[in-house]
Amino acid sequence: MALTSEQVGRLLKMIQQTQEVELSCPECLNEMDKYAQSILDSMPIDGVLDRVREHLEACSCCNGQFTLVLETLDAMEEP
Ligand SMILES: [Zn+2]
């Protein structure tokens, strides 16, 4: 059974809305270094980085990874 273009459109919309709310773990890992750098530079957290923050609060797996990234970046910035 083939999907009508209307059904496909609705499906795509659904997927896009889901992505706006929640970040997957690989996506979170992708943006994580940017997020850590923003924190270290006291940059504003917005857009996708705000979703990274939300994901880190909900996902202990990524949170552990993030702690390592933050420590590594922090150590690199030490003179
Ligand atoms: Zn995660």
N, CA, C, O and the ligand as a Tripos MOL2 file, in Angstrom:
@<TRIPOS>MOLECULE
protein
  317   315    80     0     0
PROTEIN
NO_CHARGES

@<TRIPOS>ATOM
      1 N           0.8340   -1.2040    0.0000 N.3       1 MET1
      2 CA          0.0000    0.0000    0.0000 C.3       1 MET1
      3 C           0.8680    1.2530    0.0000 C.2       1 MET1
      4 O           1.7310    1.4200    0.8610 O.2       1 MET1
      5 N           0.6350    2.1170   -0.9580 N.am      2 ALA2
      6 CA          1.4330    3.3430   -1.0440 C.3       2 ALA2
      7 C           0.8070    4.4580   -0.2410 C.2       2 ALA2
      8 O          -0.4170    4.5410   -0.1280 O.2       2 ALA2
      9 N           1.6230    5.2990    0.3060 N.am      3 LEU3
     10 CA          1.1360    6.4600    1.0450 C.3       3 LEU3
     11 C           0.7550    7.5620    0.0720 C.2       3 LEU3
     12 O           1.4280    7.7550   -0.9410 O.2       3 LEU3
     13 N          -0.2990    8.2730    0.3620 N.am      4 THR4
     14 CA         -0.6220    9.4540   -0.4320 C.3       4 THR4
     15 C           0.3250   10.5790   -0.0450 C.2       4 THR4
     16 O           0.9420   10.5500    1.0210 O.2       4 THR4
     17 N           0.4330   11.5740   -0.9250 N.am      5 SER5
     18 CA          1.3540   12.6750   -0.6330 C.3       5 SER5
     19 C           0.9040   13.4250    0.6210 C.2       5 SER5
     20 O           1.7140   14.0100    1.3400 O.2       5 SER5
     21 N          -0.3890   13.3920    0.8580 N.am      6 GLU6
     22 CA         -0.8910   14.0620    2.0600 C.3       6 GLU6
     23 C          -0.4050   13.3380    3.3120 C.2       6 GLU6
     24 O          -0.0010   13.9650    4.2900 O.2       6 GLU6
     25 N          -0.4500   12.0110    3.2640 N.am      7 GLN7
     26 CA          0.0060   11.2180    4.4110 C.3       7 GLN7
     27 C           1.5020   11.4010    4.6460 C.2       7 GLN7
     28 O           1.9590   11.5020    5.7850 O.2       7 GLN7
     29 N           2.2530   11.4420    3.5460 N.am      8 VAL8
     30 CA          3.6960   11.6420    3.6650 C.3       8 VAL8
     31 C           3.9950   13.0020    4.2880 C.2       8 VAL8
     32 O           4.8610   13.1280    5.1550 O.2       8 VAL8
     33 N           3.2680   14.0110    3.8330 N.am      9 GLY9
     34 CA          3.4540   15.3510    4.3600 C.3       9 GLY9
     35 C           3.1790   15.4120    5.8490 C.2       9 GLY9
     36 O           3.9050   16.0570    6.6070 O.2       9 GLY9
     37 N           2.1180   14.7290    6.2550 N.am     10 ARG10
     38 CA          1.7650   14.7300    7.6740 C.3      10 ARG10
     39 C           2.8450   14.0170    8.4910 C.2      10 ARG10
     40 O           3.1970   14.4370    9.5940 O.2      10 ARG10
     41 N           3.3550   12.9370    7.9200 N.am     11 LEU11
     42 CA          4.3970   12.1480    8.5890 C.3      11 LEU11
     43 C           5.6620   12.9890    8.7800 C.2      11 LEU11
     44 O           6.2580   13.0030    9.8580 O.2      11 LEU11
     45 N           6.0610   13.6950    7.7060 N.am     12 LEU12
     46 CA          7.2710   14.5270    7.7740 C.3      12 LEU12
     47 C           7.1150   15.6240    8.8140 C.2      12 LEU12
     48 O           8.0480   15.9390    9.5530 O.2      12 LEU12
     49 N           5.9140   16.2010    8.8580 N.am     13 LYS13
     50 CA          5.6430   17.2600    9.8160 C.3      13 LYS13
     51 C           5.8050   16.7300   11.2450 C.2      13 LYS13
     52 O           6.3590   17.3920   12.1220 O.2      13 LYS13
     53 N           5.2980   15.5080   11.4390 N.am     14 MET14
     54 CA          5.3640   14.8740   12.7460 C.3      14 MET14
     55 C           6.8180   14.6630   13.1700 C.2      14 MET14
     56 O           7.1990   14.9210   14.3120 O.2      14 MET14
     57 N           7.6150   14.1880   12.2150 N.am     15 ILE15
     58 CA          9.0270   13.9210   12.5030 C.3      15 ILE15
     59 C           9.7430   15.2220   12.8480 C.2      15 ILE15
     60 O          10.5270   15.2750   13.7960 O.2      15 ILE15
     61 N           9.4660   16.2830   12.0640 N.am     16 GLN16
     62 CA         10.1110   17.5680   12.3170 C.3      16 GLN16
     63 C           9.7510   18.1130   13.6900 C.2      16 GLN16
     64 O          10.5950   18.6650   14.3960 O.2      16 GLN16
     65 N           8.4860   17.9510   14.0550 N.am     17 GLN17
     66 CA          8.0530   18.4530   15.3570 C.3      17 GLN17
     67 C           8.7390   17.6930   16.4850 C.2      17 GLN17
     68 O           9.1150   18.2750   17.5020 O.2      17 GLN17
     69 N           8.8950   16.3910   16.2930 N.am     18 THR18
     70 CA          9.5670   15.5800   17.2990 C.3      18 THR18
     71 C          11.0080   16.0490   17.4750 C.2      18 THR18
     72 O          11.5020   16.1540   18.5980 O.2      18 THR18
     73 N          11.6780   16.3300   16.3580 N.am     19 GLN19
     74 CA         13.0750   16.7460   16.4310 C.3      19 GLN19
     75 C          13.2170   18.1020   17.1130 C.2      19 GLN19
     76 O          14.2280   18.3810   17.7580 O.2      19 GLN19
     77 N          12.1870   18.9460   16.9620 N.am     20 GLU20
     78 CA         12.2770   20.2540   17.5930 C.3      20 GLU20
     79 C          12.2250   20.1380   19.1110 C.2      20 GLU20
     80 O          12.8320   20.9240   19.8380 O.2      20 GLU20
     81 N          11.4840   19.1400   19.5650 N.am     21 VAL21
     82 CA         11.3240   18.9770   20.9960 C.3      21 VAL21
     83 C          12.5140   18.2380   21.5920 C.2      21 VAL21
     84 O          13.0510   18.6330   22.6270 O.2      21 VAL21
     85 N          12.9140   17.1700   20.9330 N.am     22 GLU22
     86 CA         13.9070   16.3050   21.5430 C.3      22 GLU22
     87 C          15.1010   16.0610   20.6270 C.2      22 GLU22
     88 O          14.9450   15.8970   19.4170 O.2      22 GLU22
     89 N          16.2560   16.0400   21.1980 N.am     23 LEU23
     90 CA         17.4840   15.7420   20.4870 C.3      23 LEU23
     91 C          17.8080   14.2660   20.7050 C.2      23 LEU23
     92 O          17.6280   13.7520   21.8090 O.2      23 LEU23
     93 N          18.2810   13.5870   19.6760 N.am     24 SER24
     94 CA         18.7290   12.2190   19.8800 C.3      24 SER24
     95 C          20.1430   12.2420   20.4560 C.2      24 SER24
     96 O          20.8230   13.2670   20.4090 O.2      24 SER24
     97 N          20.5770   11.1140   20.9940 N.am     25 CYS25
     98 CA         21.9140   11.0660   21.5950 C.3      25 CYS25
     99 C          23.0220   11.4130   20.5990 C.2      25 CYS25
    100 O          23.8920   12.2140   20.9410 O.2      25 CYS25
    101 N          23.0380   10.8510   19.3790 N.am     26 PRO26
    102 CA         24.0970   11.2380   18.4250 C.3      26 PRO26
    103 C          24.0740   12.7240   18.1030 C.2      26 PRO26
    104 O          25.1270   13.3480   17.9730 O.2      26 PRO26
    105 N          22.8700   13.2980   17.9720 N.am     27 GLU27
    106 CA         22.7720   14.7280   17.6980 C.3      27 GLU27
    107 C          23.3210   15.5370   18.8610 C.2      27 GLU27
    108 O          24.0100   16.5410   18.6780 O.2      27 GLU27
    109 N          22.9990   15.0790   20.0510 N.am     28 CYS28
    110 CA         23.4770   15.7590   21.2480 C.3      28 CYS28
    111 C          25.0110   15.7100   21.3060 C.2      28 CYS28
    112 O          25.6570   16.7120   21.6120 O.2      28 CYS28
    113 N          25.5850   14.5380   21.0100 N.am     29 LEU29
    114 CA         27.0410   14.3930   21.0320 C.3      29 LEU29
    115 C          27.6910   15.2900   19.9860 C.2      29 LEU29
    116 O          28.7890   15.8080   20.1930 O.2      29 LEU29
    117 N          26.9960   15.4680   18.8530 N.am     30 ASN30
    118 CA         27.5040   16.3230   17.7740 C.3      30 ASN30
    119 C          27.6560   17.7690   18.2140 C.2      30 ASN30
    120 O          28.6320   18.4330   17.8640 O.2      30 ASN30
    121 N          26.6950   18.2520   18.9770 N.am     31 GLU31
    122 CA         26.6640   19.6650   19.3580 C.3      31 GLU31
    123 C          27.3360   19.9100   20.7080 C.2      31 GLU31
    124 O          27.4980   21.0520   21.1380 O.2      31 GLU31
    125 N          27.7220   18.8220   21.3620 N.am     32 MET32
    126 CA         28.1700   18.9110   22.7430 C.3      32 MET32
    127 C          29.4090   19.7940   22.9310 C.2      32 MET32
    128 O          29.4850   20.5610   23.8910 O.2      32 MET32
    129 N          30.3740   19.6870   22.0210 N.am     33 ASP33
    130 CA         31.5940   20.4810   22.1910 C.3      33 ASP33
    131 C          31.2980   21.9650   22.0290 C.2      33 ASP33
    132 O          31.8980   22.8100   22.6930 O.2      33 ASP33
    133 N          30.3400   22.2710   21.1120 N.am     34 LYS34
    134 CA         29.9240   23.6600   20.9290 C.3      34 LYS34
    135 C          29.2790   24.1940   22.2080 C.2      34 LYS34
    136 O          29.5080   25.3280   22.6270 O.2      34 LYS34
    137 N          28.4660   23.3310   22.8070 N.am     35 TYR35
    138 CA         27.7620   23.7110   24.0310 C.3      35 TYR35
    139 C          28.7700   23.9330   25.1670 C.2      35 TYR35
    140 O          28.6730   24.9160   25.9020 O.2      35 TYR35
    141 N          29.7120   23.0370   25.3030 N.am     36 ALA36
    142 CA         30.7260   23.1600   26.3510 C.3      36 ALA36
    143 C          31.5500   24.4300   26.1510 C.2      36 ALA36
    144 O          31.8530   25.1450   27.1070 O.2      36 ALA36
    145 N          31.9090   24.7010   24.8900 N.am     37 GLN37
    146 CA         32.6970   25.9000   24.5820 C.3      37 GLN37
    147 C          31.9260   27.1680   24.9300 C.2      37 GLN37
    148 O          32.4880   28.1360   25.4430 O.2      37 GLN37
    149 N          30.6190   27.1410   24.6390 N.am     38 SER38
    150 CA         29.7770   28.2950   24.9490 C.3      38 SER38
    151 C          29.7390   28.5550   26.4480 C.2      38 SER38
    152 O          29.7650   29.7040   26.8880 O.2      38 SER38
    153 N          29.6790   27.4910   27.2210 N.am     39 ILE39
    154 CA         29.6600   27.6360   28.6730 C.3      39 ILE39
    155 C          30.9880   28.2050   29.1570 C.2      39 ILE39
    156 O          31.0080   29.1160   29.9840 O.2      39 ILE39
    157 N          32.0890   27.6780   28.6520 N.am     40 LEU40
    158 CA         33.4000   28.1340   29.0860 C.3      40 LEU40
    159 C          33.6330   29.5930   28.6910 C.2      40 LEU40
    160 O          34.3010   30.3380   29.4080 O.2      40 LEU40
    161 N          33.0760   29.9970   27.5430 N.am     41 ASP41
    162 CA         33.2360   31.3770   27.0870 C.3      41 ASP41
    163 C          32.1410   32.2910   27.6150 C.2      41 ASP41
    164 O          32.0900   33.4720   27.2700 O.2      41 ASP41
    165 N          31.2610   31.7430   28.4540 N.am     42 SER42
    166 CA         30.1070   32.4920   28.9730 C.3      42 SER42
    167 C          29.2610   33.0680   27.8500 C.2      42 SER42
    168 O          28.7840   34.2000   27.9280 O.2      42 SER42
    169 N          29.0830   32.2710   26.8050 N.am     43 MET43
    170 CA         28.2410   32.6780   25.6870 C.3      43 MET43
    171 C          26.7890   32.3300   25.9900 C.2      43 MET43
    172 O          26.5240   31.4150   26.7700 O.2      43 MET43
    173 N          25.8400   33.0520   25.3780 N.am     44 PRO44
    174 CA         24.4340   32.7100   25.5970 C.3      44 PRO44
    175 C          24.1000   31.3390   25.0050 C.2      44 PRO44
    176 O          24.5730   30.9780   23.9280 O.2      44 PRO44
    177 N          23.2840   30.5940   25.7280 N.am     45 ILE45
    178 CA         22.8420   29.2780   25.2710 C.3      45 ILE45
    179 C          21.4860   29.4360   24.6120 C.2      45 ILE45
    180 O          20.4950   29.7040   25.2910 O.2      45 ILE45
    181 N          21.4280   29.2730   23.2930 N.am     46 ASP46
    182 CA         20.1230   29.3680   22.6340 C.3      46 ASP46
    183 C          20.0690   28.4120   21.4440 C.2      46 ASP46
    184 O          21.0430   27.7270   21.1310 O.2      46 ASP46
    185 N          18.9090   28.3830   20.7910 N.am     47 GLY47
    186 CA         18.7260   27.5260   19.6290 C.3      47 GLY47
    187 C          18.9810   26.0680   19.9630 C.2      47 GLY47
    188 O          18.4400   25.5310   20.9300 O.2      47 GLY47
    189 N          19.8190   25.4340   19.1420 N.am     48 VAL48
    190 CA         20.0540   24.0030   19.3080 C.3      48 VAL48
    191 C          20.7750   23.7190   20.6250 C.2      48 VAL48
    192 O          20.5960   22.6540   21.2170 O.2      48 VAL48
    193 N          21.5910   24.6720   21.0820 N.am     49 LEU49
    194 CA         22.3340   24.4540   22.3330 C.3      49 LEU49
    195 C          21.3960   24.3640   23.5300 C.2      49 LEU49
    196 O          21.6820   23.6880   24.5180 O.2      49 LEU49
    197 N          20.2720   25.0600   23.4160 N.am     50 ASP50
    198 CA         19.2820   24.9830   24.4740 C.3      50 ASP50
    199 C          18.6830   23.5710   24.5200 C.2      50 ASP50
    200 O          18.3720   23.0500   25.5910 O.2      50 ASP50
    201 N          18.5290   22.9720   23.3500 N.am     51 ARG51
    202 CA         18.0130   21.5990   23.2990 C.3      51 ARG51
    203 C          19.0610   20.6210   23.8210 C.2      51 ARG51
    204 O          18.7240   19.6100   24.4370 O.2      51 ARG51
    205 N          20.3390   20.9290   23.5690 N.am     52 VAL52
    206 CA         21.4190   20.1070   24.1130 C.3      52 VAL52
    207 C          21.3490   20.1200   25.6440 C.2      52 VAL52
    208 O          21.4560   19.0810   26.2950 O.2      52 VAL52
    209 N          21.1670   21.3130   26.1940 N.am     53 ARG53
    210 CA         21.0740   21.4510   27.6470 C.3      53 ARG53
    211 C          19.9280   20.6000   28.1950 C.2      53 ARG53
    212 O          20.0790   19.9050   29.2000 O.2      53 ARG53
    213 N          18.7810   20.6670   27.5170 N.am     54 GLU54
    214 CA         17.6280   19.8860   27.9650 C.3      54 GLU54
    215 C          17.9090   18.3920   27.8770 C.2      54 GLU54
    216 O          17.5310   17.6270   28.7640 O.2      54 GLU54
    217 N          18.5760   17.9830   26.8020 N.am     55 HIS55
    218 CA         18.8820   16.5680   26.6400 C.3      55 HIS55
    219 C          19.8430   16.1070   27.7330 C.2      55 HIS55
    220 O          19.6850   15.0160   28.2800 O.2      55 HIS55
    221 N          20.8250   16.9230   28.0470 N.am     56 LEU56
    222 CA         21.8120   16.5530   29.0670 C.3      56 LEU56
    223 C          21.1520   16.3830   30.4330 C.2      56 LEU56
    224 O          21.5550   15.5400   31.2340 O.2      56 LEU56
    225 N          20.1320   17.1980   30.6790 N.am     57 GLU57
    226 CA         19.4320   17.0890   31.9540 C.3      57 GLU57
    227 C          18.6480   15.7890   32.0460 C.2      57 GLU57
    228 O          18.4510   15.2420   33.1320 O.2      57 GLU57
    229 N          18.2050   15.3010   30.8930 N.am     58 ALA58
    230 CA         17.3460   14.1180   30.8810 C.3      58 ALA58
    231 C          18.1250   12.8310   30.6440 C.2      58 ALA58
    232 O          17.6240   11.7480   30.9470 O.2      58 ALA58
    233 N          19.3510   12.9240   30.1030 N.am     59 CYS59
    234 CA         20.0750   11.7380   29.6530 C.3      59 CYS59
    235 C          21.3980   11.6230   30.4280 C.2      59 CYS59
    236 O          22.3350   12.3850   30.1890 O.2      59 CYS59
    237 N          21.4580   10.6740   31.3450 N.am     60 SER60
    238 CA         22.6530   10.5320   32.1790 C.3      60 SER60
    239 C          23.8440   10.0400   31.3520 C.2      60 SER60
    240 O          24.9960   10.3280   31.6790 O.2      60 SER60
    241 N          23.5590    9.2980   30.2830 N.am     61 CYS61
    242 CA         24.6220    8.7850   29.4080 C.3      61 CYS61
    243 C          25.3800    9.9460   28.7580 C.2      61 CYS61
    244 O          26.6090    9.9990   28.8090 O.2      61 CYS61
    245 N          24.6380   10.8760   28.1470 N.am     62 CYS62
    246 CA         25.2610   12.0250   27.5030 C.3      62 CYS62
    247 C          25.8510   12.9670   28.5510 C.2      62 CYS62
    248 O          26.8620   13.6240   28.3020 O.2      62 CYS62
    249 N          25.2270   13.0310   29.7010 N.am     63 ASN63
    250 CA         25.7010   13.9020   30.7600 C.3      63 ASN63
    251 C          27.1010   13.5000   31.2120 C.2      63 ASN63
    252 O          27.9590   14.3560   31.4320 O.2      63 ASN63
    253 N          27.3310   12.1900   31.3490 N.am     64 GLY64
    254 CA         28.6500   11.7000   31.7230 C.3      64 GLY64
    255 C          29.6860   12.0610   30.6710 C.2      64 GLY64
    256 O          30.8110   12.4490   30.9850 O.2      64 GLY64
    257 N          29.2790   11.9220   29.4140 N.am     65 GLN65
    258 CA         30.1540   12.2670   28.2900 C.3      65 GLN65
    259 C          30.4680   13.7620   28.3080 C.2      65 GLN65
    260 O          31.5970   14.1790   28.0530 O.2      65 GLN65
    261 N          29.4540   14.5480   28.6120 N.am     66 PHE66
    262 CA         29.6040   16.0010   28.6080 C.3      66 PHE66
    263 C          30.5880   16.4590   29.6850 C.2      66 PHE66
    264 O          31.3820   17.3720   29.4610 O.2      66 PHE66
    265 N          30.5310   15.8240   30.8460 N.am     67 THR67
    266 CA         31.4590   16.1560   31.9240 C.3      67 THR67
    267 C          32.9010   15.9780   31.4500 C.2      67 THR67
    268 O          33.7690   16.7990   31.7450 O.2      67 THR67
    269 N          33.1420   14.8940   30.7110 N.am     68 LEU68
    270 CA         34.4830   14.6420   30.1780 C.3      68 LEU68
    271 C          34.8970   15.7170   29.1770 C.2      68 LEU68
    272 O          36.0220   16.2150   29.2130 O.2      68 LEU68
    273 N          33.9620   16.0710   28.2760 N.am     69 VAL69
    274 CA         34.2470   17.0940   27.2610 C.3      69 VAL69
    275 C          34.5860   18.4230   27.9290 C.2      69 VAL69
    276 O          35.5370   19.1090   27.5530 O.2      69 VAL69
    277 N          33.7820   18.7620   28.9280 N.am     70 LEU70
    278 CA         33.9780   20.0290   29.6380 C.3      70 LEU70
    279 C          35.3330   20.0470   30.3370 C.2      70 LEU70
    280 O          36.0560   21.0420   30.2810 O.2      70 LEU70
    281 N          35.6670   18.9530   30.9890 N.am     71 GLU71
    282 CA         36.9520   18.8660   31.6940 C.3      71 GLU71
    283 C          38.1170   18.9510   30.7150 C.2      71 GLU71
    284 O          39.1300   19.5940   30.9910 O.2      71 GLU71
    285 N          37.9590   18.2890   29.5590 N.am     72 THR72
    286 CA         39.0200   18.3050   28.5530 C.3      72 THR72
    287 C          39.2420   19.6950   28.0000 C.2      72 THR72
    288 O          40.3770   20.1630   27.9120 O.2      72 THR72
    289 N          38.1330   20.3700   27.6180 N.am     73 LEU73
    290 CA         38.2310   21.7360   27.0880 C.3      73 LEU73
    291 C          38.8080   22.6770   28.1310 C.2      73 LEU73
    292 O          39.6310   23.5390   27.8220 O.2      73 LEU73
    293 N          38.3750   22.5040   29.3490 N.am     74 ASP74
    294 CA         38.8290   23.3540   30.4380 C.3      74 ASP74
    295 C          40.3310   23.1790   30.6500 C.2      74 ASP74
    296 O          41.0580   24.1540   30.8400 O.2      74 ASP74
    297 N          40.7850   21.9310   30.6150 N.am     75 ALA75
    298 CA         42.2120   21.6430   30.8030 C.3      75 ALA75
    299 C          43.0340   22.2250   29.6550 C.2      75 ALA75
    300 O          44.1580   22.6850   29.8600 O.2      75 ALA75
    301 N          42.4600   22.2020   28.4270 N.am     76 MET76
    302 CA         43.1690   22.7160   27.2600 C.3      76 MET76
    303 C          43.3460   24.2300   27.3400 C.2      76 MET76
    304 O          44.3000   24.7820   26.7910 O.2      76 MET76
    305 N          42.4190   24.8950   28.0280 N.am     77 GLU77
    306 CA         42.4790   26.3530   28.0800 C.3      77 GLU77
    307 C          43.4090   26.8510   29.1850 C.2      77 GLU77
    308 O          43.7690   28.0270   29.2270 O.2      77 GLU77
    309 N          43.7920   25.9370   30.0790 N.am     78 GLU78
    310 CA         44.7600   26.3180   31.1110 C.3      78 GLU78
    311 C          46.0850   26.6550   30.4490 C.2      78 GLU78
    312 O          46.5040   25.9510   29.5300 O.2      78 GLU78
    313 N          46.7470   27.6970   30.8830 N.am     79 PRO79
    314 CA         48.0300   28.0740   30.2930 C.3      79 PRO79
    315 C          49.1480   27.0780   30.6710 C.2      79 PRO79
    316 O          50.2940   27.2490   30.2550 O.2      79 PRO79
    317 ZN         21.6440   11.1750   25.2920 Zn       80 ZN80
@<TRIPOS>BOND
     1     1     2 1
     2     2     3 1
     3     3     4 2
     4     3     5 am
     5     5     6 1
     6     6     7 1
     7     7     8 2
     8     7     9 am
     9     9    10 1
    10    10    11 1
    11    11    12 2
    12    11    13 am
    13    13    14 1
    14    14    15 1
    15    15    16 2
    16    15    17 am
    17    17    18 1
    18    18    19 1
    19    19    20 2
    20    19    21 am
    21    21    22 1
    22    22    23 1
    23    23    24 2
    24    23    25 am
    25    25    26 1
    26    26    27 1
    27    27    28 2
    28    27    29 am
    29    29    30 1
    30    30    31 1
    31    31    32 2
    32    31    33 am
    33    33    34 1
    34    34    35 1
    35    35    36 2
    36    35    37 am
    37    37    38 1
    38    38    39 1
    39    39    40 2
    40    39    41 am
    41    41    42 1
    42    42    43 1
    43    43    44 2
    44    43    45 am
    45    45    46 1
    46    46    47 1
    47    47    48 2
    48    47    49 am
    49    49    50 1
    50    50    51 1
    51    51    52 2
    52    51    53 am
    53    53    54 1
    54    54    55 1
    55    55    56 2
    56    55    57 am
    57    57    58 1
    58    58    59 1
    59    59    60 2
    60    59    61 am
    61    61    62 1
    62    62    63 1
    63    63    64 2
    64    63    65 am
    65    65    66 1
    66    66    67 1
    67    67    68 2
    68    67    69 am
    69    69    70 1
    70    70    71 1
    71    71    72 2
    72    71    73 am
    73    73    74 1
    74    74    75 1
    75    75    76 2
    76    75    77 am
    77    77    78 1
    78    78    79 1
    79    79    80 2
    80    79    81 am
    81    81    82 1
    82    82    83 1
    83    83    84 2
    84    83    85 am
    85    85    86 1
    86    86    87 1
    87    87    88 2
    88    87    89 am
    89    89    90 1
    90    90    91 1
    91    91    92 2
    92    91    93 am
    93    93    94 1
    94    94    95 1
    95    95    96 2
    96    95    97 am
    97    97    98 1
    98    98    99 1
    99    99   100 2
   100    99   101 am
   101   101   102 1
   102   102   103 1
   103   103   104 2
   104   103   105 am
   105   105   106 1
   106   106   107 1
   107   107   108 2
   108   107   109 am
   109   109   110 1
   110   110   111 1
   111   111   112 2
   112   111   113 am
   113   113   114 1
   114   114   115 1
   115   115   116 2
   116   115   117 am
   117   117   118 1
   118   118   119 1
   119   119   120 2
   120   119   121 am
   121   121   122 1
   122   122   123 1
   123   123   124 2
   124   123   125 am
   125   125   126 1
   126   126   127 1
   127   127   128 2
   128   127   129 am
   129   129   130 1
   130   130   131 1
   131   131   132 2
   132   131   133 am
   133   133   134 1
   134   134   135 1
   135   135   136 2
   136   135   137 am
   137   137   138 1
   138   138   139 1
   139   139   140 2
   140   139   141 am
   141   141   142 1
   142   142   143 1
   143   143   144 2
   144   143   145 am
   145   145   146 1
   146   146   147 1
   147   147   148 2
   148   147   149 am
   149   149   150 1
   150   150   151 1
   151   151   152 2
   152   151   153 am
   153   153   154 1
   154   154   155 1
   155   155   156 2
   156   155   157 am
   157   157   158 1
   158   158   159 1
   159   159   160 2
   160   159   161 am
   161   161   162 1
   162   162   163 1
   163   163   164 2
   164   163   165 am
   165   165   166 1
   166   166   167 1
   167   167   168 2
   168   167   169 am
   169   169   170 1
   170   170   171 1
   171   171   172 2
   172   171   173 am
   173   173   174 1
   174   174   175 1
   175   175   176 2
   176   175   177 am
   177   177   178 1
   178   178   179 1
   179   179   180 2
   180   179   181 am
   181   181   182 1
   182   182   183 1
   183   183   184 2
   184   183   185 am
   185   185   186 1
   186   186   187 1
   187   187   188 2
   188   187   189 am
   189   189   190 1
   190   190   191 1
   191   191   192 2
   192   191   193 am
   193   193   194 1
   194   194   195 1
   195   195   196 2
   196   195   197 am
   197   197   198 1
   198   198   199 1
   199   199   200 2
   200   199   201 am
   201   201   202 1
   202   202   203 1
   203   203   204 2
   204   203   205 am
   205   205   206 1
   206   206   207 1
   207   207   208 2
   208   207   209 am
   209   209   210 1
   210   210   211 1
   211   211   212 2
   212   211   213 am
   213   213   214 1
   214   214   215 1
   215   215   216 2
   216   215   217 am
   217   217   218 1
   218   218   219 1
   219   219   220 2
   220   219   221 am
   221   221   222 1
   222   222   223 1
   223   223   224 2
   224   223   225 am
   225   225   226 1
   226   226   227 1
   227   227   228 2
   228   227   229 am
   229   229   230 1
   230   230   231 1
   231   231   232 2
   232   231   233 am
   233   233   234 1
   234   234   235 1
   235   235   236 2
   236   235   237 am
   237   237   238 1
   238   238   239 1
   239   239   240 2
   240   239   241 am
   241   241   242 1
   242   242   243 1
   243   243   244 2
   244   243   245 am
   245   245   246 1
   246   246   247 1
   247   247   248 2
   248   247   249 am
   249   249   250 1
   250   250   251 1
   251   251   252 2
   252   251   253 am
   253   253   254 1
   254   254   255 1
   255   255   256 2
   256   255   257 am
   257   257   258 1
   258   258   259 1
   259   259   260 2
   260   259   261 am
   261   261   262 1
   262   262   263 1
   263   263   264 2
   264   263   265 am
   265   265   266 1
   266   266   267 1
   267   267   268 2
   268   267   269 am
   269   269   270 1
   270   270   271 1
   271   271   272 2
   272   271   273 am
   273   273   274 1
   274   274   275 1
   275   275   276 2
   276   275   277 am
   277   277   278 1
   278   278   279 1
   279   279   280 2
   280   279   281 am
   281   281   282 1
   282   282   283 1
   283   283   284 2
   284   283   285 am
   285   285   286 1
   286   286   287 1
   287   287   288 2
   288   287   289 am
   289   289   290 1
   290   290   291 1
   291   291   292 2
   292   291   293 am
   293   293   294 1
   294   294   295 1
   295   295   296 2
   296   295   297 am
   297   297   298 1
   298   298   299 1
   299   299   300 2
   300   299   301 am
   301   301   302 1
   302   302   303 1
   303   303   304 2
   304   303   305 am
   305   305   306 1
   306   306   307 1
   307   307   308 2
   308   307   309 am
   309   309   310 1
   310   310   311 1
   311   311   312 2
   312   311   313 am
   313   313   314 1
   314   314   315 1
   315   315   316 2
@<TRIPOS>SUBSTRUCTURE
     1 MET1         2 RESIDUE 1 A MET
     2 ALA2         6 RESIDUE 1 A ALA
     3 LEU3        10 RESIDUE 1 A LEU
     4 THR4        14 RESIDUE 1 A THR
     5 SER5        18 RESIDUE 1 A SER
     6 GLU6        22 RESIDUE 1 A GLU
     7 GLN7        26 RESIDUE 1 A GLN
     8 VAL8        30 RESIDUE 1 A VAL
     9 GLY9        34 RESIDUE 1 A GLY
    10 ARG10       38 RESIDUE 1 A ARG
    11 LEU11       42 RESIDUE 1 A LEU
    12 LEU12       46 RESIDUE 1 A LEU
    13 LYS13       50 RESIDUE 1 A LYS
    14 MET14       54 RESIDUE 1 A MET
    15 ILE15       58 RESIDUE 1 A ILE
    16 GLN16       62 RESIDUE 1 A GLN
    17 GLN17       66 RESIDUE 1 A GLN
    18 THR18       70 RESIDUE 1 A THR
    19 GLN19       74 RESIDUE 1 A GLN
    20 GLU20       78 RESIDUE 1 A GLU
    21 VAL21       82 RESIDUE 1 A VAL
    22 GLU22       86 RESIDUE 1 A GLU
    23 LEU23       90 RESIDUE 1 A LEU
    24 SER24       94 RESIDUE 1 A SER
    25 CYS25       98 RESIDUE 1 A CYS
    26 PRO26      102 RESIDUE 1 A PRO
    27 GLU27      106 RESIDUE 1 A GLU
    28 CYS28      110 RESIDUE 1 A CYS
    29 LEU29      114 RESIDUE 1 A LEU
    30 ASN30      118 RESIDUE 1 A ASN
    31 GLU31      122 RESIDUE 1 A GLU
    32 MET32      126 RESIDUE 1 A MET
    33 ASP33      130 RESIDUE 1 A ASP
    34 LYS34      134 RESIDUE 1 A LYS
    35 TYR35      138 RESIDUE 1 A TYR
    36 ALA36      142 RESIDUE 1 A ALA
    37 GLN37      146 RESIDUE 1 A GLN
    38 SER38      150 RESIDUE 1 A SER
    39 ILE39      154 RESIDUE 1 A ILE
    40 LEU40      158 RESIDUE 1 A LEU
    41 ASP41      162 RESIDUE 1 A ASP
    42 SER42      166 RESIDUE 1 A SER
    43 MET43      170 RESIDUE 1 A MET
    44 PRO44      174 RESIDUE 1 A PRO
    45 ILE45      178 RESIDUE 1 A ILE
    46 ASP46      182 RESIDUE 1 A ASP
    47 GLY47      186 RESIDUE 1 A GLY
    48 VAL48      190 RESIDUE 1 A VAL
    49 LEU49      194 RESIDUE 1 A LEU
    50 ASP50      198 RESIDUE 1 A ASP
    51 ARG51      202 RESIDUE 1 A ARG
    52 VAL52      206 RESIDUE 1 A VAL
    53 ARG53      210 RESIDUE 1 A ARG
    54 GLU54      214 RESIDUE 1 A GLU
    55 HIS55      218 RESIDUE 1 A HIS
    56 LEU56      222 RESIDUE 1 A LEU
    57 GLU57      226 RESIDUE 1 A GLU
    58 ALA58      230 RESIDUE 1 A ALA
    59 CYS59      234 RESIDUE 1 A CYS
    60 SER60      238 RESIDUE 1 A SER
    61 CYS61      242 RESIDUE 1 A CYS
    62 CYS62      246 RESIDUE 1 A CYS
    63 ASN63      250 RESIDUE 1 A ASN
    64 GLY64      254 RESIDUE 1 A GLY
    65 GLN65      258 RESIDUE 1 A GLN
    66 PHE66      262 RESIDUE 1 A PHE
    67 THR67      266 RESIDUE 1 A THR
    68 LEU68      270 RESIDUE 1 A LEU
    69 VAL69      274 RESIDUE 1 A VAL
    70 LEU70      278 RESIDUE 1 A LEU
    71 GLU71      282 RESIDUE 1 A GLU
    72 THR72      286 RESIDUE 1 A THR
    73 LEU73      290 RESIDUE 1 A LEU
    74 ASP74      294 RESIDUE 1 A ASP
    75 ALA75      298 RESIDUE 1 A ALA
    76 MET76      302 RESIDUE 1 A MET
    77 GLU77      306 RESIDUE 1 A GLU
    78 GLU78      310 RESIDUE 1 A GLU
    79 PRO79      314 RESIDUE 1 A PRO
    80 ZN80       317 GROUP 0 **** ****
